[in-house]
């Protein structure tokens, strides 16, 4: 859950950072980066904000799951995960 909340907070920060940019060229670049990164992103509006927020929240869970699976597969956390070693 940590990664999901962290990604969501970073997305909120990035979304509202757009309004602090004064250069038109940078604003266009920022919009293009958001359009490439998030599905159904149509502009700086409420629908795009919610869509992006849901996407990064789900991505946070996927990243956490991938880290958990990688930790189980590498065998480095046998004591923490209670994985018994086969003899």
Secondary structure per residue as TSV (DSSP state, phi and psi in degrees):
chain	resnum	aa	ss	phi	psi
A	1	X	-	360.0	-25.4
A	2	X	H	-59.8	-47.4
A	3	X	H	-65.3	-38.1
A	4	X	H	-62.7	-46.1
A	5	X	H	-69.1	-41.0
A	6	X	H	-60.6	-47.5
A	7	X	H	-62.6	-38.8
A	8	X	H	-65.2	-42.6
A	9	X	H	-64.8	-40.7
A	10	X	H	-65.2	-36.0
A	11	X	H	-65.4	-43.5
A	12	X	H	-60.5	-43.7
A	13	X	H	-61.2	-46.0
A	14	X	H	-66.0	-38.4
A	15	X	H	-63.5	-45.3
A	16	X	H	-81.9	-13.7
A	17	X	H	-63.4	-28.1
A	18	X	G	-53.6	-37.6
A	19	X	G	-76.1	-10.4
A	20	X	G	-93.3	-11.6
A	21	X	-	-79.8	131.4
A	22	X	-	-103.2	-21.8
A	23	X	-	-80.2	128.6
A	24	X	H	-65.3	-36.8
A	25	X	H	-65.0	-41.3
A	26	X	H	-67.9	-36.8
A	27	X	H	-63.1	-40.8
A	28	X	H	-66.5	-42.0
A	29	X	H	-61.6	-43.3
A	30	X	H	-61.8	-42.2
A	31	X	H	-65.1	-42.3
A	32	X	H	-63.9	-38.4
A	33	X	H	-64.9	-39.0
A	34	X	H	-67.9	-39.5
A	35	X	H	-64.4	-36.7
A	36	X	H	-75.0	-29.9
A	37	X	H	-85.6	-30.4
A	38	X	S	-124.6	133.3
A	39	X	T	-68.8	147.3
A	40	X	T	60.6	23.2
A	41	X	-	-83.9	117.4
A	42	X	-	-113.5	-7.9
A	43	X	S	156.0	-174.3
A	44	X	S	-85.8	72.4
A	45	X	S	-131.2	175.7
A	46	X	H	-64.5	-42.1
A	47	X	H	-62.9	-42.7
A	48	X	H	-67.5	-36.2
A	49	X	H	-62.4	-48.6
A	50	X	H	-65.1	-42.9
A	51	X	H	-60.0	-47.5
A	52	X	H	-65.8	-38.0
A	53	X	H	-64.0	-42.6
A	54	X	H	-64.9	-41.6
A	55	X	H	-64.1	-43.5
A	56	X	H	-73.2	-29.2
A	57	X	H	-65.3	-45.6
A	58	X	H	-64.8	-40.5
A	59	X	H	-60.3	-37.6
A	60	X	H	-61.4	-40.6
A	61	X	H	-67.1	-38.9
A	62	X	H	-64.2	-43.0
A	63	X	H	-63.5	-43.4
A	64	X	H	-62.1	-41.2
A	65	X	H	-65.1	-40.9
A	66	X	H	-63.8	-39.5
A	67	X	H	-65.9	-40.3
A	68	X	H	-63.9	-45.4
A	69	X	H	-64.1	-42.1
A	70	X	H	-63.2	-36.9
A	71	X	H	-67.8	-34.8
A	72	X	H	-72.9	-35.2
A	73	X	H	-77.8	-30.8
A	74	X	H	-79.5	-19.5
A	75	X	-	79.7	12.3
A	76	X	T	-83.8	-11.9
A	77	X	T	-126.1	45.8
A	78	X	H	-61.9	-39.6
A	79	X	H	-68.3	-41.9
A	80	X	H	-71.0	-38.1
A	81	X	H	-90.4	-7.7
A	82	X	T	60.6	43.0
A	83	X	-	-92.6	124.0
A	84	X	-	-86.7	138.3
A	85	X	-	-81.8	131.1
A	86	X	-	-78.9	137.8
A	87	X	-	-104.8	360.0
